[in-house]
C-alpha cells in the first residue's frame, strides 16, 4: 500500500458499503479504502448495511412520534420528525454520520442498472426532508444543505467496460449513475467526483486486483483535490424559473445529460 504524510487537517469520511457477502470484491474494496484513508491520517466511519441488518423501506416506524390516526405523508412526516428530533434512532445515527463527514463514499455492485435495494433504502430513509432538502434549507443543485462535502461512488459491474460507453449497448456509465451523482449528491449540495469503476468484476485474479487497488489508492488520495464533475448550479443563472436550461447556455451540439454540466477544461 502506498504511504502518505498525514494531512494538514485530518478529514472525516463516511464509507457506506452494500454487498451481502463479506468475502466479496466490494467488501474487499471497502476494507482497502478504509485502511488506506486511515493510513493517510483520516478518520473513517463505515456503515456496512448488510452487517447492520439495515431496514430498507420507509414506513411509519421511521417517525415514531407521529399521530397514528393521521394518514402517513412521508414528506411532511419525515420533515416534522427531522426538525423535532423524533426520527427512529437508526436513521438519526446515519444522518449524524453524514453531518459529521467531510466526504461520503458509496461502495456497491451495479445491480439492474442501479444501486442494491438496501443502499436505495439507506438513501430513502436517511436523506429526509428537513435534512437533505426542503423549503427550510438552501436551494438544491449546488447550494443544498449538505454543501461542502465531497462524494465518490465506487462501483463494480460484471460487464465489459465497452458495454457502458458512448456506443455501448448499456449506455454511458455516467448516464446510468446520473440519478445518484446528480439527483442525490448534487441535489443535496454535495460535490460529486467522477466514479471509480471496476468492470469485469466476476473475474478478478490477484494480479488484476493489485492493479485495481493501486488505481483506487490514487483516487482516494485525490478525494479532496481532484476536480469534481462540473454540474451546473441551479442558482448560477443557467436555468430559468421553470428550472429549464436557458437556451444557448450549452456549447453547440450538446445533448442529453451533458446539457447539465459545464464543458470540461
Buried (B, 14 or more C-beta within 10 A) or exposed (E): EEEBEEEEEBBBBBBBBBBEEBEBBBBBBBBBBBEBBEBBBBBBBBBBBBEBEBBBEBEEEBBEEBEEEEEEEBEBBBBBBBBEEBBBEBBBEBBEBBEEBBBBBBBBBBBEEBBBBBBBBBBBBBBBBBBBBBEEBBBBBBBBBBEEBBBBBBBBBBBEEEBBEEEBEBBBBBBBBBBBBBBBBBBBBBBBBBBBBBBEBEEBEEEEBEEBBEEBBEBBBEBBEEEBBEBBBBEEEBBEEEEEBEEEBBEEEBEEEBEBBBEEE
